[in-house]
Amino acid sequence: MNRKALLAVTALALALAPLALLVDDARAQPVSVPFGPSLDQAGWEALTFRGLAATQYAADGINILRVVAEGSSSVISKRLPEQAFDATRASWRWRVDEGVPATDLARRGGDDRALAIYFAFAPEADRASAAAGRSSLRNLLLTGRGQLLVYVWGGEGARGEMLENPYARGRGVYIIQRPASAATGSWLAEEVDLRSDFARAFGGEPGVLVGVAVASDSDDTDSRNVAAIADLVVR
């Protein structure tokens, strides 16, 4: 490439750089995931399991979720808006006041945990379907499409340990964000890199972030969880 052509390419790259930064900034804008004023009003759906009592979930204002699990297990899930589809990070605060004992999260039927936050990714090919409201965590579970990153407060492993989700083999992982031995009774702040964790779990880039979910279960240990999540944001 001669000097004149090189200068032209450089000038074009410099001209386009601010536009690229604007696109990245737009994708990085935070999207708050509300819990209230009620779970129904905020778009949360309950997923219950036959023969098991449902965990109690309730909104406390707009941004706080209260959780009580007494020998129970269930999940609540929510579709995310289109502006969250390209989110690569997430943050929240959570606390556990009473929690189940440490369990083996990789063992199906023995994996009680105080709290779990799910991030559901659909294949990139499903972007238009997701924008039309036809893709969610429930859809992914039923169709076997997409992948799940699940950040857990609980388990007998170490912080940062990644385990295969025994209910979504090959498509889901548990990441121990706080082990069962973590201190209880106070709020703890978290920020996670969804893109990096997705690459570690599955390889490659994540698809479309279509949904989030929260779970708390204590049925296997017949014990009790009292916990809360606040200020859930994706960006």
N, C-alpha and C positions, 0 to 999 in steps of 0.2 A: 504494500500500500504506500503510495507516495505521500509526501508531507502535506499537500493540500487536502487530499482525501482524509488523512488521519485527523487533521484539524476540524474538518467538517463533521466527522463521526463523533469526535470529542464534544464539539459544540452541541450536537443533537442530544448526546447522552446527558450533558449538563442541563439542557433545556427540559428534558423529560424527567429528570431526577425529582424535582418538586412534585410533579404529578404522581409519581410512584409513591412518594412519601405520603401524599394525601390519600391515596388508595389504601396504603398500609394503615394509616391513622384511622380511616373510616372503618376498616375491619377490626381495629383494636378498640373501638368505642365500647365502653362497658354496657352490658345489658343486665339489669337487675331482674332476678327471678323471684317474684313476690309469693308469699304464702297466704295473704289475706286481702281483704278483710275476713273472708272465709275461704276455706280450701276450694269449695265449689266455685265461688266467684272468681278465684284466681286461676281456675282451669285445671285443678288437680283431680285425678281419677284414682279410685281405689282398686287394687289388685289383691284379691283374697284367695285363700287356698281351702279347698274342701276338707272339712274335718278339723280345721284349726281356728281358734279364736283370732279375731283381727286385732292388731295393734291399734292403740288409740293415737290419732294424730289430730292436732287442733292448731289453728292459726292464733297467734297472739299479736294483734295489730297487723301490719302489712308485711313485715320482714322477719318475723320470728315464728318458728314452728316448735310446738311442744309435743313431746313423744312419751308415751307410757306403754310398755310391753309387759304383760303379766302372763307368762306361759303362752305367749301368742306369737303370731307371725303374719305380716302382710306388708304390702308395698303401696306407696302412692307415687304417681307419675304425672308428668306434665309435658306437653309439646312446647317446643321453643319457637319463638318468632323467627322470621327469615333473617333479621339482622343479627341473629346469634349463630347462624349456620357455619360461619367461618371462624368462630372463636377458637383460640388456641391455649387460653389460660382460664383458670377459675379460682375464685377465692370465697371464703366463708368463715364464720365463727361457729364453734360448737362446744357443747359441754355435756358431761355425763355426771349425774348426781348419784345414781345407782346403776350398776352395770353387771352383766353376766360374767361368770368366770372365763378365763382364757380357754378357747376351743381351737380345734384344728379346722381352719377355714376351708381346707382342701377336701374335707371329708363330708360327703353329702349326708345330710341327716344328723350332723353333729357340729354344725357351723354357726351356732348362735353368735351374735355380735350386738353391741350396744347401738351403733349407728352405721349406716352405709349410704353413700351418695353415689348414684349411678350417672354416667354420662354416656348417652347412646348415639352412636355414629352410623348413619345409613351410607350405602355406597354412593359415590359421586353421581352415578347414573340416576339416582333417585331424587336429585335436587328439585326438579320440577314437581314431582309428586309430593315432596315434603312441603314445598311452597304452597301447594294446594291443600295442605292439611291432611294428606293421606299417609303420612309416615310418622311413627311414634315409637316409643319403647315397646309398647304392647304389640305393635305390628312386627317389630324386629324379633321379638320373642316367638311370635306365632309363625313367622315365615322363615326364621333361621337366617335372615339377612343381617348384615352389619356387624358391628363389634361394640362391646361394652367395657368401659373403664369404671371400676368400682373402688372408691376410696373408703376404707373401713376404719372405724374406731372399734377395735376388738381383736381377738385372735391371740395365739401364743407366740407368734413370730416377732421379728424385730421391725422397727420403723423403716419404711422404704421397701420391705420385702414384697415381692410380687409372686402371687400364686394363681394357678389356673382356677377359674370359676367352675366348680363341679356341675353346675346347672347349665352352663353354656360353653362346653368344651370346644376349644379352638376358636371361640368367638368372644370370650370374656375372661377378664382377669380381676382378681382382688389385689389391691395395693394397701398394705397396712400403713395407714397414715398415723394412727395412734394405737399401740397395742393395748390389750385389756388391762395391762399393768399401769397405764398412764394415770397420772394424778386426776382425781375427780373433784367436782365442786367448784370449778372456775371455768370461765370462757377461754378457749384457745383459738387463735387465729391460724388459718391455713391459706396458702397460695400454691397452686399446682400448675405444672406445665403439661397441658393435655397433649400437645404435639410430641414432646419428648417421650412422655410415658406411652403414648400410642406406638411410637417407633420401637420402643423397647419391648412392648408386648407383642406387636403384630408385624413390625417392619413397615417401612413406607410411610406415606402421609395419611392422616385421617380423612375420612369422607366428610359428610355433612352432619354437624351436631344437631340432631333433631329433637332430643328430649333429655330430661333429667328425671331422676326418681330418688326416693328416700325409703329406706327399709330399717326396721328394728325388729329383732326376733329373739325370743327367749323360751321357745317351746321345747327344744331339745334338753335344756338344763332345768326346765320348769322353774325358772327364776324371774327376775324383774329388772327392767330397764326404766330409768327416768332420765330423760335427756332433752336437748333442744338444739336447734340449728338456727342461725341468724345470718342475714346479710349475704345471701348467696348471689354471686355475680359471675357472669362469664364475659370474656373480652377477647 
